[in-house]
Amino acid sequence: MTRGRSQLLLILGAFAAGLVLCLGAIALLAGPSVAPSAFRTAAIGGPFRLVDQDGRPVTEQDMKGKPFLVFFGFTHCPDVCPTTLFDISEVLRSLGPDADRAAALFITVDPERDSPASLKDYLGSFDPHLRGLTGDAEALASVAKEYRVYYKKVPLDSGDYTMDHTAIVYLMDKDGRFVSPFSLKRKPEVAAAELRKYL
């Protein structure tokens, strides 16, 4: 390394260190009322108008009063979706009678194939507390945006298609506010105990 280049790197390093110290000092002087805003996370969840597997309209207002889990997927999903819905079913089963005081939504990202009838048939394999939601492409794009969910149609060589999508389970409180991602990588009883805290 040449002497000139070495000096340049030292100057840039000193500048970066000075910038970090300066920003830190500003944050400290600004006080606690300003600092948290730098770490504020994007809001998750919001208004929606969809239909369930029985063709009944469902909005976010219908969910008020119960904590609920939300998972986005599709009925032709080969592995992640059925596994996740099975795990959610086990959590609901572990709640026992308290399962009536909670809810779980499976929102499709594949409106082209997931009609209310196909959702009803698919969810017949899982806990009856699970509610499937669908709607037109615009309505589903809107709710996916509210939950910061990515999804994309991916053509297959066979001429069919699959869907890439976010595979997070969201825990929402009784007021429809996002609490945290809900981990299913633990015993159902442990996950159920966490959900029970929000009843």
N, C-alpha and C positions, 0 to 999 in steps of 0.2 A: 504494500500500500504506500502511495506517495505521501510525502510530508504535507503537501497542500490538501490532499483528500482527507488525511487524518485530522488536520486542523478544522476542516469544514464539518466533519462528523462531530468533533468535540463542541463546536459552536452550536450545531443543531441540537445536540443532546442537552446542552446547557439551556437553550431556549425552551425546549420541551419541558425540562424540569421546572424552569421558572414559570411557565404557563400553568402547570399543574398546581404549583404553590399559590399562584395568584388566584386561580379559580377556587381553591380550597379556602383561601382567606376571605374571598367574597361570600362564599356559602356560609362561613362562620359568622361574618359580620351581619349578613342578612337575617340571621336568626331562624328559629324553628318553623316559623310560618311560611317561609319560602322554600326551605330545603326539601320537604317531602314532595313538593310538586314535581321535582326532578325525577322522582322515582315512582310517580303515579302510573299505574298500569291502565291500559285501555279498557273501557267498559265492555263487558261481555253480557250478551242477552239484550232483549228489547221486545218491542211489539211484533206480533205476527198474527196472521189469519190463515189457518190451514184446515184440513178436514181429517178426521180419524178413520180408522179401519171400518167403522160402521157408517161412514158418510156424514157424521155429525161435525158441524163447524167447531173449531177450537181456537181460542186466542190466549194470549199470555194472561189475561184476566181470569180465565178458567183455572189457572194453576195457583192462584193466590190462596194462601191458607195452608199449603202443604209444601214441605221441601220436596224437590224433585231432581231426578237425574236426567240429563239430556245426552243422547248419542246420535250422531249422524252416520248413516250408512245406506245400504241398499240390499234388496232381497236376493240379488244374484251374486252377492259377495261370497267368494269361496271359503274364506276362513276367518278373517278378523271379525266380521260382523256377527256371525253365529256364535263364535266363541265369546265375544263381549256380551251379547244378549243372554247367553247361558249364564255367564258370571253375574250379570245384573239380576237374573232370575234367582240365583242362589242367594244373593244378598237380600232380596225381597222375601224369599222363603224364610231366611234366618230372622227376619223382623217379626215373624208370626203375625198375630192380630194387628200389630202396629203397621203392617204393610198397607192397611186401608188408610192410614194417615199420611202416607207418602205417595209419590208418583214417579213414573219413569217414562220418558218419551224417546221413541225411535223415529227420527226424522229422516226421510229418504232424501238422497241426493240424485235420485234417478226417477224423475216424474214420468218419463217416457214409458217405463215398464211398471212402476210401482203405483198401481191404482189402489183405492181403498180395498177392493176385493182381494188383490194379490197380497196386500199387507195383512189382511185378516187371516188368510190362509197361512202365510209365513209365520205370523206370531202365535198361531195355534200350538207351536212347539215350545213356547216359552211361558213364563209366569203370566197369569191373566191380568196382573196389574200393569203390564207393559202396554203402552198405547202407541200405535203407529200413526204418523202424520204424513200427509202428502198434500199436494196442491199443484198449481201450474208452475212453469219454470220460473216465472218472474217472482212469485210469492216465495218459492224455495230459495232463490238467489238472495232475496231480501233477508230471510231469517238466517241463512248461512253467513251473510255479511254481519248481522247483529252478533253472531257467536264467533266471529273471526274464523270461520271454517273454510278451508280450501277444498275444492273438488273439481275434477276435470274428467271429461269423457275420453276414454282411450280406446281407439279401434284395435281389434284383434285380427290376426291373419285369416281367421275363419269367416270374417265378414261381420261377426258380432262385435260387441264392445264390452268393456268393463269400466269401472269408475275408480280413479284415484281420489282419496279423500282423507281429511284429518280424522284421526281415530282417538280423540280425547273424549272421556266421559266428564261432563260438567256437573258439578253440584251447585244447585241453586237453592236459596233459602225460601221461607214462606212468603216473602215479599217479591220473589222473582229476581233477587239480586244474586249475582255470581259470588260463590264462596271460594271455590278452588277446583282444580282438576280432582276427580275422584278416583283413587287408585283401586284397581281390582286385583292387584298383585299381592294379595294377602288372604287370609282365611275369611270366608263369607261372614262369619260371626263378628270378626273384628271390623270389617267394612260396615256391617249392619249397625254395630255399636256407634260408629261415627255418624252415620245417617240419623240414628235415633236422637242424637244430641240436638238436631234441628227440628224435631217434631213439635 
